[in-house]
Amino acid sequence: YETVINAPDPHNVRSLREEELTRTPGSFGDPMRVIESLPGVSQVVWPLAIYAIRGANPGNTGFFVDGVRMPALYHFALGPSVIHPYFIEQVDFYPGGYPIRYGRYASGVVAAKTRTPPADRVHGSADVRLFDAGGLVVTPINEGRGSVAVAARMSYTGLIFSVLSPDYTFNYWDYQLRVEHKLGPGRLVLFGFGSGDRLGRKSRPDDDAQLDFHRLNARWLGAALGGRLAVDAIVGYDRSATSIKNLVPLPISVRSFTTGGRLAYVRPLVERLELELGGDGEYQRLRPRSQLMVAQEQDLFQNRSAVLGGAYAALNLRTGKASSWSLGLRHDLFVQQGTSVGEWGPRLSARQHVGGDVYLKAAAGRFVQQASLPVSVPGFESFGLATYGTQWSWQGSAGVEAPLGTALQLDVTGFFQRFQLTDLDSVFNYDPQLQIVDKRDGRAYGMELLIRRPVRERFYGWLSYTLS
């Protein structure tokens, strides 16, 4: 038997678990694509997994797996996620007002948690779909004190793609390795993963576009210093390149190397009050290359290094019947090419019980991000700090959660945000001598409606509507 106890979360979060992650219609059995059916999400072009959250650009939403920032969560084109569904235990979607432990994104956050594989015996699975095939093997180690899980997937989309477009070919692959073992009063988890995509032309083998990245995260989490402690060390490599002149008029390639770390600590102070402290840092070395010398006038195409860091503190109060409040302050530092910018981000989130099973919720805060392309591309980041500064948003939301009959739950949320974001300067008349992106002011407001029947019922699901 398994019992899951969720502490009350003051943030406006929509959590999905179990069958909801793999059996939701339209998601291709992919846990990370389930969010496209939730309120506040606009899919830019179906079936591409590119989402605009509450009016911001897709590149303003962060994707994390066990706290590790993902340079790309989906394969381009058909868009399955780069993580095998087996590894995902829970997906938390924050359309706005995300927790203080996350930072450097001006819109929302999608955070996935990996599961602890069973360590009783060897497990295996294989899956074959219309466009790819993969498999997974899990085995216990050290008499059940730990486990090793290995997964991989390879596409055969070239056969299908050649029917739709005889001159183009497309394929992708990904892999995951997870090792977990008890260590002291906690457990050590090594999680390595990577993916690759290639879109090419049959008539011109050198005319192609490629994306690939690799990440390795070492995490220890357990009891320490009278509280709960999690420590991460991360290394990564990204590579992106395009030379398809029919799609992108500027041949460019970029390699980037990343190292970083995270620390999160939560300690009870008095009854129902806890202190949350933490920080994270990241060092990036980016090496772009272009056949056009004039492109090097752009900061995006110059060799550069960047340091990104953040520190935070918050007080979390839980009172009454699952009521919770969180008041915190985060500071993010951006350093690139001799320019440094520090930004403060105050945040407040609350979920207050008012009677029966009715709750009021509210969130407000300021969120910052360095200049970015409208759509996240591995390696094309950390640029233009001296020219554009940072992106920012002031977010506010308020809503109510209440039962609807005996088995339905109603969630209504109104939101408003002001932001200043970087967007493409021109989509149709690109000139490498001109700036690629430009900063623009904007605002977004609307209402999100979610009627949900929980997964514990034999018949479950949800209806969502967004007015934005």
C-alpha positions as a Markdown table, in Angstrom:
| # | Residue | x | y | z |
|---|---|---|---|---|
| 1 | Tyr | 0.0 | 0.0 | 0.0 |
| 2 | Glu | 1.1 | 3.6 | -0.7 |
| 3 | Thr | -0.1 | 6.6 | 1.2 |
| 4 | Val | 0.6 | 10.1 | -0.2 |
| 5 | Ile | 0.3 | 13.0 | 2.2 |
| 6 | Asn | 0.5 | 16.5 | 0.6 |
| 7 | Ala | 1.3 | 19.4 | 2.9 |
| 8 | Pro | -0.9 | 22.4 | 2.2 |
| 9 | Asp | 0.7 | 24.5 | -0.6 |
| 10 | Pro | -0.1 | 28.3 | -0.5 |
| 11 | His | 0.8 | 28.7 | -4.2 |
| 12 | Asn | -1.6 | 28.5 | -7.1 |
| 13 | Val | -0.4 | 25.1 | -8.2 |
| 14 | Arg | -2.2 | 22.4 | -10.3 |
| 15 | Ser | -0.6 | 19.1 | -9.4 |
| 16 | Leu | -1.1 | 15.9 | -11.5 |
| 17 | Arg | -0.2 | 12.4 | -10.5 |
| 18 | Glu | -0.7 | 8.7 | -11.4 |
| 19 | Glu | -3.0 | 8.0 | -14.3 |
| 20 | Glu | -3.6 | 11.7 | -15.0 |
| 21 | Leu | 0.0 | 12.0 | -16.3 |
| 22 | Thr | -0.1 | 9.2 | -18.8 |
| 23 | Arg | -3.7 | 8.5 | -19.7 |
| 24 | Thr | -5.0 | 12.0 | -20.5 |
| 25 | Pro | -6.4 | 12.1 | -24.1 |
| 26 | Gly | -4.4 | 14.1 | -26.5 |
| 27 | Ser | -1.1 | 13.9 | -24.6 |
| 28 | Phe | 0.3 | 10.8 | -26.4 |
| 29 | Gly | 0.9 | 9.3 | -23.0 |
| 30 | Asp | 3.4 | 12.0 | -22.2 |
| 31 | Pro | 3.3 | 13.4 | -18.7 |
| 32 | Met | 4.7 | 16.8 | -19.6 |
| 33 | Arg | 2.2 | 17.5 | -22.4 |
| 34 | Val | -0.7 | 17.2 | -20.0 |
| 35 | Ile | -0.4 | 20.9 | -19.1 |
| 36 | Glu | -1.7 | 21.9 | -22.5 |
| 37 | Ser | -5.2 | 21.0 | -21.4 |
| 38 | Leu | -5.0 | 23.1 | -18.2 |
| 39 | Pro | -6.3 | 26.7 | -17.7 |
| 40 | Gly | -3.9 | 29.5 | -18.7 |
| 41 | Val | -2.1 | 27.6 | -21.4 |
| 42 | Ser | -2.3 | 28.5 | -25.1 |
| 43 | Gln | -0.7 | 26.0 | -27.5 |
| 44 | Val | 0.9 | 28.2 | -30.2 |
| 45 | Val | 0.7 | 25.7 | -33.1 |
| 46 | Trp | -0.7 | 22.2 | -32.8 |
| 47 | Pro | 0.9 | 19.6 | -32.5 |
| 48 | Leu | 4.1 | 21.5 | -31.5 |
| 49 | Ala | 4.7 | 21.5 | -27.7 |
| 50 | Ile | 5.2 | 25.3 | -27.5 |
| 51 | Tyr | 3.1 | 27.0 | -24.9 |
| 52 | Ala | 2.3 | 30.6 | -24.1 |
| 53 | Ile | 1.4 | 31.0 | -20.4 |
| 54 | Arg | -0.9 | 33.9 | -19.4 |
| 55 | Gly | 0.1 | 36.0 | -22.4 |
| 56 | Ala | 3.9 | 35.7 | -22.0 |
| 57 | Asn | 6.2 | 34.2 | -24.6 |
| 58 | Pro | 7.0 | 30.5 | -24.5 |
| 59 | Gly | 10.6 | 31.3 | -23.6 |
| 60 | Asn | 9.4 | 33.0 | -20.4 |
| 61 | Thr | 8.2 | 29.8 | -18.8 |
| 62 | Gly | 10.7 | 27.6 | -17.0 |
| 63 | Phe | 10.8 | 23.8 | -17.0 |
| 64 | Phe | 12.5 | 21.9 | -14.2 |
| 65 | Val | 13.0 | 18.2 | -13.4 |
| 66 | Asp | 14.0 | 17.6 | -9.7 |
| 67 | Gly | 15.0 | 21.3 | -9.6 |
| 68 | Val | 17.3 | 21.1 | -12.6 |
| 69 | Arg | 16.6 | 23.7 | -15.2 |
| 70 | Met | 15.9 | 22.1 | -18.6 |
| 71 | Pro | 17.3 | 23.8 | -21.7 |
| 72 | Ala | 14.6 | 22.0 | -23.7 |
| 73 | Leu | 11.8 | 19.7 | -22.4 |
| 74 | Tyr | 10.4 | 18.6 | -25.7 |
| 75 | His | 11.7 | 17.3 | -29.0 |
| 76 | Phe | 10.9 | 19.8 | -31.8 |
| 77 | Ala | 8.3 | 18.9 | -34.4 |
| 78 | Leu | 6.2 | 16.1 | -33.0 |
| 79 | Gly | 7.1 | 17.3 | -29.5 |
| 80 | Pro | 7.3 | 14.3 | -27.1 |
| 81 | Ser | 9.2 | 15.2 | -23.9 |
| 82 | Val | 12.8 | 14.2 | -23.5 |
| 83 | Ile | 12.2 | 12.3 | -20.2 |
| 84 | His | 10.7 | 8.8 | -20.2 |
| 85 | Pro | 7.2 | 8.8 | -18.7 |
| 86 | Tyr | 8.2 | 6.1 | -16.2 |
| 87 | Phe | 10.6 | 8.5 | -14.4 |
| 88 | Ile | 7.9 | 11.2 | -13.7 |
| 89 | Glu | 6.0 | 10.8 | -10.5 |
| 90 | Gln | 4.3 | 14.2 | -10.3 |
| 91 | Val | 4.0 | 17.4 | -12.3 |
| 92 | Asp | 3.3 | 20.7 | -10.6 |
| 93 | Phe | 2.1 | 23.5 | -12.9 |
| 94 | Tyr | 2.4 | 27.1 | -11.7 |
| 95 | Pro | 0.9 | 29.5 | -14.3 |
| 96 | Gly | 2.1 | 32.4 | -12.1 |
| 97 | Gly | 3.3 | 33.2 | -8.6 |
| 98 | Tyr | 5.6 | 30.2 | -8.5 |
| 99 | Pro | 7.5 | 29.2 | -5.3 |
| 100 | Ile | 10.5 | 31.2 | -4.2 |
| 101 | Arg | 12.9 | 28.3 | -4.7 |
| 102 | Tyr | 12.5 | 28.8 | -8.5 |
| 103 | Gly | 13.8 | 31.9 | -10.2 |
| 104 | Arg | 14.9 | 33.7 | -13.4 |
| 105 | Tyr | 11.7 | 33.2 | -15.4 |
| 106 | Ala | 9.2 | 36.0 | -16.0 |
| 107 | Ser | 6.1 | 33.9 | -16.4 |
| 108 | Gly | 5.3 | 30.5 | -15.0 |
| 109 | Val | 7.0 | 27.2 | -14.0 |
| 110 | Val | 6.4 | 23.5 | -14.8 |
| 111 | Ala | 8.2 | 21.4 | -12.2 |
| 112 | Ala | 8.4 | 17.6 | -12.5 |
| 113 | Lys | 9.5 | 15.2 | -9.7 |
| 114 | Thr | 11.1 | 11.9 | -10.5 |
| 115 | Arg | 10.0 | 8.7 | -8.8 |
| 116 | Thr | 12.0 | 6.3 | -6.6 |
| 117 | Pro | 12.2 | 3.1 | -8.6 |
| 118 | Pro | 11.2 | -0.2 | -6.9 |
| 119 | Ala | 14.2 | -2.0 | -5.5 |
| 120 | Asp | 12.6 | -5.4 | -4.8 |
| 121 | Arg | 13.5 | -7.1 | -8.1 |
| 122 | Val | 14.3 | -6.4 | -11.8 |
| 123 | His | 11.6 | -4.5 | -13.7 |
| 124 | Gly | 11.4 | -3.8 | -17.4 |
| 125 | Ser | 9.1 | -2.3 | -20.0 |
| 126 | Ala | 9.1 | -1.6 | -23.7 |
| 127 | Asp | 6.9 | 0.7 | -25.7 |
| 128 | Val | 6.3 | 1.0 | -29.5 |
| 129 | Arg | 4.4 | 4.0 | -30.9 |
| 130 | Leu | 3.6 | 5.3 | -34.3 |
| 131 | Phe | 6.7 | 7.5 | -34.4 |
| 132 | Asp | 9.2 | 6.0 | -31.9 |
| 133 | Ala | 10.1 | 3.0 | -29.7 |
| 134 | Gly | 11.9 | 2.8 | -26.4 |
| 135 | Gly | 12.5 | 0.7 | -23.3 |
| 136 | Leu | 13.4 | 0.8 | -19.7 |
| 137 | Val | 15.1 | -1.5 | -17.2 |
| 138 | Val | 15.3 | -1.2 | -13.4 |
| 139 | Thr | 17.4 | -3.4 | -11.1 |
| 140 | Pro | 18.1 | -3.3 | -7.4 |
| 141 | Ile | 21.7 | -2.9 | -6.1 |
| 142 | Asn | 23.4 | -3.6 | -2.8 |
| 143 | Glu | 20.7 | -5.9 | -1.4 |
| 144 | Gly | 17.9 | -3.5 | -2.1 |
| 145 | Arg | 19.5 | -0.4 | -0.6 |
| 146 | Gly | 19.5 | 1.2 | -3.9 |
| 147 | Ser | 18.4 | 0.9 | -7.6 |
| 148 | Val | 19.6 | 1.6 | -11.1 |
| 149 | Ala | 17.2 | 2.6 | -13.9 |
| 150 | Val | 18.2 | 3.0 | -17.6 |
| 151 | Ala | 15.9 | 4.2 | -20.4 |
| 152 | Ala | 16.3 | 5.1 | -24.0 |
| 153 | Arg | 14.1 | 6.0 | -27.0 |
| 154 | Met | 14.7 | 6.3 | -30.7 |
| 155 | Ser | 12.4 | 7.7 | -33.4 |
| 156 | Tyr | 11.8 | 6.3 | -36.8 |
| 157 | Thr | 9.9 | 9.5 | -37.9 |
| 158 | Gly | 12.0 | 9.6 | -41.1 |
| 159 | Leu | 9.7 | 7.1 | -42.7 |
| 160 | Ile | 6.6 | 9.1 | -41.9 |
| 161 | Phe | 8.2 | 12.5 | -42.5 |
| 162 | Ser | 9.4 | 11.5 | -46.0 |
| 163 | Val | 5.7 | 10.9 | -47.0 |
| 164 | Leu | 4.7 | 14.4 | -45.9 |
| 165 | Ser | 7.8 | 16.1 | -47.2 |
| 166 | Pro | 10.0 | 14.0 | -49.7 |
| 167 | Asp | 13.0 | 16.4 | -49.4 |
| 168 | Tyr | 13.2 | 16.5 | -45.6 |
| 169 | Thr | 14.0 | 13.9 | -42.9 |
| 170 | Phe | 13.6 | 14.2 | -39.2 |
| 171 | Asn | 14.6 | 12.0 | -36.2 |
| 172 | Tyr | 15.3 | 12.2 | -32.5 |
| 173 | Trp | 16.6 | 10.2 | -29.6 |
| 174 | Asp | 16.9 | 10.5 | -25.8 |
| 175 | Tyr | 18.3 | 8.6 | -22.8 |
| 176 | Gln | 18.1 | 8.6 | -19.0 |
| 177 | Leu | 20.1 | 7.0 | -16.2 |
| 178 | Arg | 19.1 | 7.2 | -12.6 |
| 179 | Val | 21.0 | 5.7 | -9.7 |
| 180 | Glu | 19.7 | 6.0 | -6.2 |
| 181 | His | 21.2 | 4.7 | -2.9 |
| 182 | Lys | 20.9 | 5.4 | 0.8 |
| 183 | Leu | 23.6 | 7.6 | 2.2 |
| 184 | Gly | 23.7 | 8.6 | 5.8 |
| 185 | Pro | 20.5 | 10.1 | 7.1 |
| 186 | Gly | 19.3 | 10.6 | 3.5 |
| 187 | Arg | 19.7 | 9.4 | 0.0 |
| 188 | Leu | 22.0 | 10.1 | -3.0 |
| 189 | Val | 20.5 | 10.4 | -6.5 |
| 190 | Leu | 22.5 | 10.6 | -9.7 |
| 191 | Phe | 20.3 | 11.5 | -12.6 |
| 192 | Gly | 21.8 | 11.8 | -16.1 |
| 193 | Phe | 19.8 | 12.5 | -19.2 |
| 194 | Gly | 20.1 | 13.9 | -22.7 |
| 195 | Ser | 18.4 | 14.2 | -26.1 |
| 196 | Gly | 19.1 | 15.0 | -29.7 |
| 197 | Asp | 17.1 | 16.2 | -32.7 |
| 198 | Arg | 18.0 | 16.5 | -36.4 |
| 199 | Leu | 16.0 | 18.0 | -39.3 |
| 200 | Gly | 17.8 | 17.6 | -42.6 |
| 201 | Arg | 17.4 | 17.7 | -46.4 |
| 202 | Lys | 18.0 | 14.6 | -48.5 |
| 203 | Ser | 19.2 | 16.5 | -51.5 |
| 204 | Arg | 21.7 | 18.5 | -49.4 |
| 205 | Pro | 23.2 | 16.4 | -46.5 |
| 206 | Asp | 25.0 | 19.5 | -45.1 |
| 207 | Asp | 21.7 | 21.5 | -45.0 |
| 208 | Asp | 20.3 | 20.6 | -41.6 |
| 209 | Ala | 19.3 | 21.7 | -38.1 |
| 210 | Gln | 20.4 | 20.0 | -35.0 |
| 211 | Leu | 19.7 | 20.3 | -31.3 |
| 212 | Asp | 21.2 | 18.2 | -28.5 |
| 213 | Phe | 21.9 | 18.6 | -24.8 |
| 214 | His | 23.2 | 16.5 | -21.9 |
| 215 | Arg | 22.8 | 16.9 | -18.1 |
| 216 | Leu | 24.1 | 15.2 | -15.0 |
| 217 | Asn | 22.8 | 16.0 | -11.6 |
| 218 | Ala | 24.1 | 14.7 | -8.3 |
| 219 | Arg | 21.6 | 15.3 | -5.4 |
| 220 | Trp | 21.6 | 14.4 | -1.7 |
| 221 | Leu | 18.5 | 15.0 | 0.3 |
| 222 | Gly | 17.6 | 14.1 | 3.8 |
| 223 | Ala | 17.5 | 15.3 | 7.4 |
| 224 | Ala | 20.2 | 17.7 | 8.6 |
| 225 | Leu | 20.6 | 20.5 | 11.1 |
| 226 | Gly | 17.1 | 19.9 | 12.5 |
| 227 | Gly | 15.4 | 20.4 | 9.2 |
| 228 | Arg | 15.3 | 19.0 | 5.6 |
| 229 | Leu | 18.3 | 19.7 | 3.3 |
| 230 | Ala | 18.8 | 19.2 | -0.4 |
| 231 | Val | 22.1 | 19.8 | -2.2 |
| 232 | Asp | 22.6 | 19.5 | -6.0 |
| 233 | Ala | 25.7 | 19.7 | -8.3 |
| 234 | Ile | 25.0 | 20.0 | -12.0 |
| 235 | Val | 27.1 | 19.8 | -15.2 |
| 236 | Gly | 25.8 | 20.1 | -18.8 |
| 237 | Tyr | 26.6 | 20.5 | -22.4 |
| 238 | Asp | 24.3 | 22.0 | -25.2 |
| 239 | Arg | 24.8 | 22.2 | -28.9 |
| 240 | Ser | 22.5 | 23.8 | -31.5 |
| 241 | Ala | 23.1 | 24.4 | -35.2 |
| 242 | Thr | 21.1 | 25.3 | -38.3 |
| 243 | Ser | 22.1 | 25.8 | -41.9 |
| 244 | Ile | 18.8 | 25.4 | -43.6 |
| 245 | Lys | 18.5 | 28.6 | -45.5 |
| 246 | Asn | 14.9 | 28.0 | -46.4 |
| 247 | Leu | 14.0 | 28.0 | -42.7 |
| 248 | Val | 16.5 | 30.3 | -41.1 |
| 249 | Pro | 18.4 | 33.0 | -43.2 |
| 250 | Leu | 21.3 | 33.0 | -40.8 |
| 251 | Pro | 23.6 | 29.9 | -40.6 |
| 252 | Ile | 24.7 | 29.6 | -37.0 |
| 253 | Ser | 25.9 | 27.0 | -34.5 |
| 254 | Val | 26.5 | 27.3 | -30.8 |
| 255 | Arg | 28.0 | 25.1 | -28.1 |
| 256 | Ser | 27.6 | 25.9 | -24.4 |
| 257 | Phe | 29.0 | 24.3 | -21.2 |
| 258 | Thr | 27.2 | 24.7 | -17.9 |
| 259 | Thr | 28.1 | 24.0 | -14.3 |
| 260 | Gly | 26.0 | 24.9 | -11.3 |
| 261 | Gly | 24.6 | 24.0 | -7.9 |
| 262 | Arg | 21.6 | 24.4 | -5.7 |
| 263 | Leu | 20.9 | 24.3 | -1.9 |
| 264 | Ala | 17.5 | 24.2 | -0.3 |
| 265 | Tyr | 16.9 | 24.1 | 3.5 |
| 266 | Val | 13.6 | 24.0 | 5.4 |
| 267 | Arg | 13.5 | 24.1 | 9.2 |
| 268 | Pro | 10.6 | 24.4 | 11.6 |
| 269 | Leu | 10.9 | 27.4 | 13.9 |
| 270 | Val | 7.8 | 27.1 | 16.1 |
| 271 | Glu | 4.6 | 25.2 | 15.8 |
| 272 | Arg | 3.2 | 25.7 | 12.3 |
| 273 | Leu | 5.9 | 28.2 | 11.3 |
| 274 | Glu | 9.0 | 27.2 | 9.2 |
| 275 | Leu | 11.9 | 28.9 | 7.7 |
| 276 | Glu | 12.9 | 28.3 | 4.1 |
| 277 | Leu | 16.4 | 29.2 | 2.9 |
| 278 | Gly | 18.3 | 28.5 | -0.3 |
| 279 | Gly | 20.2 | 29.5 | -3.3 |
| 280 | Asp | 21.4 | 28.4 | -6.7 |
| 281 | Gly | 24.2 | 29.4 | -9.1 |
| 282 | Glu | 25.1 | 28.7 | -12.7 |
| 283 | Tyr | 28.1 | 29.3 | -14.8 |
| 284 | Gln | 27.8 | 29.2 | -18.6 |
| 285 | Arg | 30.4 | 29.4 | -21.3 |
| 286 | Leu | 28.9 | 29.9 | -24.8 |
| 287 | Arg | 30.8 | 29.5 | -28.0 |
| 288 | Pro | 28.7 | 30.5 | -31.1 |
| 289 | Arg | 29.9 | 30.2 | -34.7 |
| 290 | Ser | 28.5 | 31.8 | -37.9 |
| 291 | Gln | 29.6 | 31.9 | -41.5 |
| 292 | Leu | 28.5 | 35.5 | -41.7 |
| 293 | Met | 31.0 | 37.9 | -40.2 |
| 294 | Val | 28.4 | 40.6 | -39.9 |
| 295 | Ala | 26.5 | 38.4 | -37.5 |
| 296 | Gln | 29.3 | 38.8 | -34.9 |
| 297 | Glu | 28.1 | 42.3 | -34.3 |
| 298 | Gln | 25.3 | 40.8 | -32.3 |
| 299 | Asp | 26.0 | 39.9 | -28.7 |
| 300 | Leu | 24.0 | 36.6 | -29.3 |
| 301 | Phe | 26.7 | 35.5 | -31.7 |
| 302 | Gln | 29.8 | 36.4 | -29.7 |
| 303 | Asn | 31.9 | 34.2 | -27.4 |
| 304 | Arg | 30.9 | 35.0 | -23.9 |
| 305 | Ser | 30.5 | 33.7 | -20.4 |
| 306 | Ala | 27.7 | 34.3 | -17.9 |
| 307 | Val | 27.1 | 33.8 | -14.2 |
| 308 | Leu | 23.6 | 33.5 | -12.9 |
| 309 | Gly | 22.8 | 33.3 | -9.2 |
| 310 | Gly | 20.0 | 33.6 | -6.7 |
| 311 | Ala | 19.4 | 33.5 | -3.0 |
| 312 | Tyr | 16.1 | 33.5 | -1.1 |
| 313 | Ala | 14.4 | 33.4 | 2.3 |
| 314 | Ala | 10.8 | 32.8 | 3.1 |
| 315 | Leu | 8.5 | 32.2 | 6.1 |
| 316 | Asn | 5.8 | 29.6 | 5.7 |
| 317 | Leu | 2.9 | 29.5 | 8.0 |
| 318 | Arg | 0.3 | 26.8 | 8.2 |
| 319 | Thr | -2.8 | 27.4 | 10.3 |
| 320 | Gly | -6.2 | 26.0 | 10.7 |
| 321 | Lys | -7.6 | 23.4 | 8.3 |
| 322 | Ala | -5.0 | 23.2 | 5.6 |
| 323 | Ser | -4.6 | 27.0 | 5.4 |
| 324 | Ser | -1.1 | 28.2 | 4.5 |
| 325 | Trp | 0.8 | 31.5 | 3.9 |
| 326 | Ser | 4.2 | 32.2 | 2.4 |
| 327 | Leu | 6.1 | 35.5 | 2.5 |
| 328 | Gly | 9.5 | 35.6 | 0.9 |
| 329 | Leu | 12.2 | 37.6 | -0.8 |
| 330 | Arg | 14.5 | 36.5 | -3.6 |
| 331 | His | 17.5 | 38.3 | -5.1 |
| 332 | Asp | 18.9 | 37.3 | -8.5 |
| 333 | Leu | 22.2 | 38.4 | -9.9 |
| 334 | Phe | 23.1 | 38.4 | -13.6 |
| 335 | Val | 26.7 | 38.8 | -14.8 |
| 336 | Gln | 27.7 | 38.8 | -18.4 |
| 337 | Gln | 30.6 | 40.4 | -20.4 |
| 338 | Gly | 31.5 | 42.8 | -17.6 |
| 339 | Thr | 27.9 | 43.9 | -16.9 |
| 340 | Ser | 26.2 | 42.9 | -13.7 |
| 341 | Val | 22.5 | 43.5 | -12.7 |
| 342 | Gly | 20.9 | 42.6 | -9.4 |
| 343 | Glu | 17.1 | 42.3 | -9.1 |
| 344 | Trp | 14.9 | 41.9 | -6.1 |
| 345 | Gly | 11.7 | 39.8 | -6.2 |
| 346 | Pro | 9.3 | 40.0 | -3.2 |
| 347 | Arg | 6.6 | 37.3 | -3.2 |
| 348 | Leu | 3.4 | 36.6 | -1.2 |
| 349 | Ser | 1.2 | 33.6 | -1.6 |
| 350 | Ala | -1.8 | 32.5 | 0.5 |
| 351 | Arg | -4.5 | 29.8 | 0.6 |
| 352 | Gln | -7.0 | 30.5 | 3.4 |
| 353 | His | -9.7 | 28.1 | 4.6 |
| 354 | Val | -13.0 | 30.0 | 5.0 |
| 355 | Gly | -15.4 | 27.2 | 5.9 |
| 356 | Gly | -16.4 | 23.7 | 4.8 |
| 357 | Asp | -14.2 | 22.8 | 1.9 |
| 358 | Val | -14.0 | 26.4 | 0.5 |
| 359 | Tyr | -10.7 | 28.1 | 0.2 |
| 360 | Leu | -9.7 | 31.6 | -0.9 |
| 361 | Lys | -6.3 | 32.0 | -2.6 |
| 362 | Ala | -4.1 | 34.9 | -3.7 |
| 363 | Ala | -0.6 | 35.5 | -4.9 |
| 364 | Ala | 1.5 | 38.6 | -5.8 |
| 365 | Gly | 5.1 | 39.1 | -6.7 |
| 366 | Arg | 7.8 | 40.3 | -9.0 |
| 367 | Phe | 9.7 | 38.0 | -11.3 |
| 368 | Val | 12.8 | 38.6 | -13.4 |
| 369 | Gln | 14.6 | 37.0 | -16.3 |
| 370 | Gln | 17.6 | 37.8 | -18.6 |
| 371 | Ala | 16.9 | 38.7 | -22.2 |
| 372 | Ser | 15.7 | 35.6 | -24.2 |
| 373 | Leu | 14.4 | 34.5 | -27.5 |
| 374 | Pro | 10.6 | 34.1 | -27.7 |
| 375 | Val | 11.1 | 30.3 | -27.8 |
| 376 | Ser | 13.9 | 28.6 | -25.7 |
| 377 | Val | 16.7 | 27.0 | -27.8 |
| 378 | Pro | 19.6 | 25.2 | -26.1 |
| 379 | Gly | 22.7 | 27.4 | -26.2 |
| 380 | Phe | 20.9 | 30.6 | -27.4 |
| 381 | Glu | 20.6 | 32.3 | -24.0 |
| 382 | Ser | 22.5 | 34.6 | -21.6 |
| 383 | Phe | 22.9 | 37.5 | -24.0 |
| 384 | Gly | 22.3 | 41.2 | -24.3 |
| 385 | Leu | 22.6 | 42.1 | -20.6 |
| 386 | Ala | 24.2 | 45.4 | -21.3 |
| 387 | Thr | 21.8 | 46.2 | -24.2 |
| 388 | Tyr | 18.5 | 45.0 | -22.9 |
| 389 | Gly | 18.9 | 44.6 | -19.2 |
| 390 | Thr | 16.4 | 42.1 | -17.7 |
| 391 | Gln | 12.9 | 41.1 | -18.4 |
| 392 | Trp | 10.4 | 41.5 | -15.5 |
| 393 | Ser | 6.8 | 41.0 | -14.6 |
| 394 | Trp | 4.6 | 42.1 | -11.7 |
| 395 | Gln | 2.0 | 39.4 | -11.2 |
| 396 | Gly | -1.2 | 39.2 | -9.1 |
| 397 | Ser | -4.0 | 36.7 | -8.9 |
| 398 | Ala | -6.9 | 35.8 | -6.6 |
| 399 | Gly | -9.4 | 33.0 | -6.7 |
| 400 | Val | -11.6 | 30.5 | -4.9 |
| 401 | Glu | -11.6 | 26.7 | -4.6 |
| 402 | Ala | -14.9 | 25.0 | -3.6 |
| 403 | Pro | -16.7 | 21.7 | -4.0 |
| 404 | Leu | -19.2 | 21.4 | -6.8 |
| 405 | Gly | -21.6 | 18.6 | -5.8 |
| 406 | Thr | -20.2 | 15.5 | -4.1 |
| 407 | Ala | -17.3 | 14.5 | -6.4 |
| 408 | Leu | -16.4 | 17.7 | -8.4 |
| 409 | Gln | -14.0 | 20.5 | -7.5 |
| 410 | Leu | -14.3 | 24.1 | -8.8 |
| 411 | Asp | -11.3 | 26.3 | -9.2 |
| 412 | Val | -11.8 | 29.9 | -10.4 |
| 413 | Thr | -8.8 | 32.3 | -10.6 |
| 414 | Gly | -8.5 | 35.9 | -11.9 |
| 415 | Phe | -5.1 | 37.2 | -12.8 |
| 416 | Phe | -3.4 | 40.4 | -13.9 |
| 417 | Gln | 0.2 | 41.1 | -14.8 |
| 418 | Arg | 2.3 | 43.8 | -16.2 |
| 419 | Phe | 5.6 | 42.9 | -17.9 |
| 420 | Gln | 8.4 | 44.0 | -20.0 |
| 421 | Leu | 9.7 | 41.2 | -22.2 |
| 422 | Thr | 12.1 | 40.7 | -25.1 |
| 423 | Asp | 10.5 | 39.7 | -28.4 |
| 424 | Leu | 11.6 | 39.4 | -32.0 |
| 425 | Asp | 12.3 | 42.8 | -33.5 |
| 426 | Ser | 11.0 | 41.6 | -36.9 |
| 427 | Val | 9.9 | 38.2 | -38.1 |
| 428 | Phe | 9.6 | 38.8 | -41.8 |
| 429 | Asn | 12.5 | 41.2 | -42.6 |
| 430 | Tyr | 15.5 | 39.9 | -40.7 |
| 431 | Asp | 18.8 | 41.7 | -41.2 |
| 432 | Pro | 21.8 | 40.5 | -39.1 |
| 433 | Gln | 23.1 | 44.1 | -39.0 |
| 434 | Leu | 19.9 | 45.1 | -37.0 |
| 435 | Gln | 19.0 | 43.9 | -33.5 |
| 436 | Ile | 17.3 | 40.6 | -33.3 |
| 437 | Val | 15.1 | 41.2 | -30.3 |
| 438 | Asp | 13.5 | 44.3 | -28.8 |
| 439 | Lys | 12.0 | 45.0 | -25.3 |
| 440 | Arg | 8.3 | 45.6 | -25.2 |
| 441 | Asp | 5.8 | 46.5 | -22.5 |
| 442 | Gly | 2.7 | 44.5 | -22.1 |
| 443 | Arg | 0.0 | 43.4 | -19.8 |
| 444 | Ala | -2.2 | 40.3 | -19.5 |
| 445 | Tyr | -5.4 | 39.7 | -17.5 |
| 446 | Gly | -8.2 | 37.3 | -17.5 |
| 447 | Met | -10.0 | 34.4 | -15.8 |
| 448 | Glu | -9.2 | 30.7 | -15.5 |
| 449 | Leu | -11.9 | 28.1 | -14.8 |
| 450 | Leu | -11.2 | 24.4 | -13.8 |
| 451 | Ile | -13.8 | 21.8 | -13.0 |
| 452 | Arg | -12.1 | 18.7 | -11.9 |
| 453 | Arg | -13.1 | 15.2 | -10.8 |
| 454 | Pro | -10.1 | 13.7 | -8.8 |
| 455 | Val | -8.2 | 10.7 | -9.9 |
| 456 | Arg | -9.3 | 8.8 | -6.8 |
| 457 | Glu | -12.7 | 8.4 | -8.4 |
| 458 | Arg | -13.3 | 5.6 | -10.9 |
| 459 | Phe | -14.2 | 8.2 | -13.5 |
| 460 | Tyr | -11.9 | 11.2 | -13.4 |
| 461 | Gly | -10.9 | 14.2 | -15.6 |
| 462 | Trp | -11.4 | 17.9 | -15.9 |
| 463 | Leu | -12.9 | 20.7 | -18.0 |
| 464 | Ser | -10.9 | 23.9 | -18.3 |
| 465 | Tyr | -11.7 | 27.3 | -19.8 |
| 466 | Thr | -9.5 | 30.4 | -20.1 |
| 467 | Leu | -10.5 | 34.0 | -20.9 |
| 468 | Ser | -7.3 | 36.0 | -21.5 |
